[in-house]
Amino acid sequence: MTRRKSFSPELLEQLRAMPVAAALDALGLYWKKDPDFAPVKDKNTVRLNVAVGGGAVELLATGCKWYDTRAEKGGGGAVDLAMHLLRLDFVTAVKRMQTNV
């Protein structure tokens, strides 16, 4: 019986709690905060414009939570963000983030 390797709970928790801007930096993506954005619900929400694969993505971010306004999809944590923006599977996304934490 072969034992599957898994990621440490500490690493996964660290990636889940990582703020969106830090996750984008760790992924090596260019992003810029929209200085004119006025949040409606949570005053801590920011709008980030992210360059990905020759295109642009507009994210609303509050801490580790994010929402892609154009794709109408959101999530939480660095792994979900990497999977969404870079079209990666879970294992590949964690490995990519793990090397940059």
N, C-alpha and C positions, 0 to 999 in steps of 0.2 A: 504494500500500500504506500503510495507516494503522498507525502505531506505537502500541502500547498503552502507556499510562503505567503505571508500577509504583512501588511503595514502595521506599525505600532499604533496603538490607540492614541498615544501622545502626539505622534506626527499628524494623524488624521484630525485630532481636536485642534491642533495648532493651525492647520490649513482651513478648517471650518470657521475659525475665529478671525482669520486674517482679513483686515480691511480691504475693500475693493482696490483702492489706489496702490496699496502694497502688493497685492496680487498681480496687478497689471505691470508694476515694476519688475516683479520676480519673473514674469513671463517675457520680459523684454519688449513690451509693446509701448508704442508712443501714445500718450494720452494728454489731453488738455482739459482743464476745468473751465466750464462756461461761467464767466464772471457776471453775466446778466441774468442768470437763472434765479427765479424767486420760488422757493419751495412752498407748496400748498399745505400738505399735511404735517410733515416733520421738518422743523427748521434746520435739522442736521443733514438733510438730503442735499446732494449736489448732483449736477448734470456733468457727465464726462463724455467727451468725444474721443473715441478710440480708433486708431488706424489699424486695420486688420486685413491682411491679404489684398492690398490695393484698394480697399474700400474703407468705409467709415461706419462705426457703430455708435449709437447714442445710448448711454447708460444712465439711469438714475441710480444713485448709490447712497445708502445709509449704513455706515459701518461695514459689516460683511455682507449685507443684503444688496442685491442688484436687480435691475429690471431693464431689459433691452426694449426700448420704446418702439422700434421698428418691427422687431420680430414678435413683439408682444409676449415675451417670455422672461421669467425671472427665476432667481434662485438665491442661494446663500452659500458663501464660502468660496475659497480659491479653486477648489477642484471643480465644482459646478461651473464656475466662470471659465476655467480653462477648457472644459469639455464643450461648453457652448461656443466660445469665441474661436477656438482652434479645431473644433470637430474631432475631439479626441475621445477615446474610451476611458473608463475610470482608471484603469491601471496605468495607462500611458500618461494621463493627466497628473496622477499622484507622483509618478516618477519624474515628470518634468518639473513639478513644483518642488519636489524633495531636493533636487539639485540646487535650487535657488533659495532655500529657506535659511 
